[in-house]
Amino acid sequence: MGNKNLCEGCSLCCKYIAIEIDKPENKEDIDQIRWFLLHKNVWVFIDHDNSWNVQFNTPCTKLSSKGLCTIYRKRPRICKDYSTESCEKWGEGKSFKVLWKNAEEFEKWLKNKRNFP
């Protein structure tokens, strides 16, 4: 692919923030996950390394109306270090093992997990 900017025309990773959280170990932790999922534009997922994450679906304020980074040369280190091997566009497969977009999906998953906290 040479020196081509692989991000050109794609801004998927610039439209959310995902932060690792502790795996729920008791009813209080499960209730906290439910609380996250009761909020608009908040998802929770389990990554391929089994880490639990909360995702806030909110775009970067430095995206142009065409979805291009307006501070590309001065973007934060986390943006520069992001690898296309794990990105949603160029990576292989889904970027998560399990994804819940609302409390109902999480509760349904819990019912199928007999020994989960």
Buried (B, 14 or more C-beta within 10 A) or exposed (E): EEEEEEBEEBBEBBEBBBEEBEEBEEEEBBEBBBEBBEEEEBBBBBBEEEBBBBBEEEEBEBBEEEBBBEEEEEBEEEBEEBEBEEBEEEEEEEBBEEBBBBBEBBBEBBEEEEEEE
